[in-house]
Amino acid sequence: HFSKALNEVRAGEVKELKAKGYEPVLTKSRWLLLKRPEHLTDAQESKLAELLQYNLRSVRAYLLKEAFQFFWGYVSPYWAGQFLDRWCTKTMRSKIEPMKKVARMLRGHRPLLLNWFRARGQLSSGVVEGFNTKAKLTSRKSFGFRTYRGAEIALYHALGALPQPEFTHRFC
């Protein structure tokens, strides 16, 4: 959401500067602003340093995006919530509409974001995604079953790692 908002601000500002006849300082800066600072090349770092000298909406949106990264460094849900509230307030006062949209979204998801801190970052949705993938694969394989009960048993065996039943004879 941050990348989309920042790119929207940058694209709008490029058009605006071009229409007013100013120097095209933002052209070819899309990936420069979207990349994390630690992944920039030396040439990109120098271009970014030059770009940060201007008081443009794109630069302010970039600084807001980078400032939000400190949110993930908190340990306490209380202090993370305080940071989130201050960041959202500052962003809402920035008059940069796409970033304000992100701030409203983050405010709406505040309890869910703070749950990450309550779990101390130990929970991941990867397990749930893995189960969902296994369930989809099993249901795809079970198109030959005639009843829902047959598909249900196949799901129990795939997701619950139940043993296969013993057969009276084997097919070779």
C-alpha positions in Angstrom: 0.0 0.0 0.0 2.9 2.3 0.8 4.5 1.7 -2.6 1.3 2.3 -4.5 0.6 5.5 -2.6 4.2 6.7 -3.1 4.1 5.9 -6.8 0.8 7.7 -7.2 2.2 10.8 -5.6 5.3 10.7 -7.7 3.5 10.2 -11.0 1.1 13.1 -10.2 3.9 15.4 -9.2 5.9 14.5 -12.4 2.9 15.5 -14.6 2.4 18.7 -12.5 6.1 19.7 -12.7 6.2 19.0 -16.4 3.0 21.1 -17.0 4.5 24.0 -15.1 7.8 23.8 -17.1 10.1 22.9 -14.2 13.2 20.8 -14.4 12.3 17.1 -14.5 14.0 16.1 -11.2 11.6 13.2 -10.5 11.9 11.4 -13.8 13.5 8.0 -13.6 13.2 8.0 -9.8 10.4 5.5 -9.4 12.4 2.5 -8.3 14.7 4.8 -6.4 11.9 5.9 -4.1 10.3 2.4 -3.9 13.4 0.5 -2.9 14.5 0.1 0.7 17.6 2.3 1.4 19.8 -0.6 2.2 19.2 -2.1 -1.2 20.2 1.0 -3.2 23.3 1.0 -5.4 25.9 3.8 -5.0 24.6 5.7 -8.0 21.0 5.4 -6.6 22.2 6.6 -3.2 23.7 9.8 -4.7 20.6 10.5 -6.8 18.4 10.0 -3.7 20.6 12.3 -1.6 20.2 14.9 -4.4 16.5 14.4 -4.6 16.0 14.7 -0.8 17.2 18.3 -1.0 13.9 19.3 -2.7 10.7 20.0 -0.8 8.5 17.9 -3.0 5.4 15.9 -2.0 7.1 12.8 -3.3 10.1 13.4 -1.0 7.8 14.0 1.9 5.8 10.8 1.1 9.1 8.9 0.9 10.2 10.1 4.3 6.8 9.2 5.8 7.1 5.7 4.3 10.6 5.2 5.7 9.6 6.7 9.1 7.0 4.0 9.4 9.6 1.2 9.3 10.5 2.1 12.9 7.1 0.7 13.8 8.4 -2.9 13.4 11.3 -2.2 15.8 9.0 -1.9 18.9 8.6 -4.7 21.4 5.7 -3.4 23.4 2.3 -3.2 21.9 1.6 -0.1 23.9 4.5 1.8 22.5 3.9 0.5 19.0 0.4 1.8 19.3 1.6 5.2 20.4 4.0 5.3 17.5 1.2 4.3 15.1 -1.1 7.0 16.4 1.6 9.7 16.1 2.6 8.5 12.6 -1.1 8.5 11.4 -1.7 12.0 12.9 1.4 13.4 11.2 0.4 11.7 7.9 -3.1 13.0 8.0 -1.7 16.5 8.4 0.6 16.1 5.5 -2.0 16.9 2.8 -0.8 14.0 0.7 -4.0 12.2 -0.2 -2.6 8.8 -1.2 -0.6 8.6 2.1 -3.6 9.8 4.1 -5.5 6.8 2.6 -2.8 4.5 3.8 -3.0 6.1 7.3 -6.8 5.6 7.4 -6.3 2.0 6.4 -3.7 1.5 9.2 -5.9 3.1 11.7 -8.7 0.8 10.7 -6.5 -2.2 11.2 -4.8 -1.0 14.4 -5.9 -3.9 16.6 -4.7 -6.4 14.1 -1.4 -4.7 13.7 -0.8 -4.6 17.4 -1.6 -8.3 17.7 1.7 -9.0 16.0 3.4 -7.4 19.0 1.3 -9.3 21.5 2.4 -12.5 19.8 6.0 -11.2 19.9 6.4 -11.8 16.2 6.4 -15.6 16.7 3.2 -16.3 14.8 3.0 -16.4 11.0 0.2 -17.1 8.6 2.4 -19.4 6.7 1.0 -22.5 8.5 -2.5 -21.5 7.7 -1.5 -20.9 4.0 0.1 -24.3 4.0 -3.1 -26.0 5.3 -5.2 -24.1 2.7 -3.0 -25.3 -0.1 -3.2 -28.9 1.1 -7.0 -28.6 1.4 -7.3 -27.2 -2.1 -5.1 -29.9 -3.5 -7.0 -32.7 -1.7 -10.4 -31.3 -2.9 -9.0 -31.2 -6.5 -8.0 -34.8 -6.2 -11.4 -35.8 -4.7 -13.5 -34.9 -7.8 -14.1 -38.6 -8.3 -15.8 -39.1 -5.0 -19.6 -39.5 -5.1 -20.4 -38.1 -1.7 -19.3 -35.2 0.4 -18.4 -37.7 3.1 -15.7 -39.3 0.9 -14.1 -35.9 0.3 -14.3 -35.1 4.0 -12.5 -38.4 4.8 -9.8 -37.5 2.2 -9.3 -34.1 3.9 -9.0 -35.8 7.3 -6.3 -38.1 6.0 -4.4 -35.3 4.1 -4.5 -32.7 6.9 -4.5 -34.9 9.9 -1.8 -37.3 8.8 -4.1 -40.2 9.6 -2.9 -43.7 8.8 -4.2 -45.4 5.7 -6.7 -48.2 6.5 -5.7 -51.8 6.1 -7.0 -53.5 3.0 -7.9 -57.2 2.8 -6.0 -57.4 -0.5 -3.5 -55.2 -2.4 -3.5 -54.2 -6.1 0.0 -54.5 -7.7 
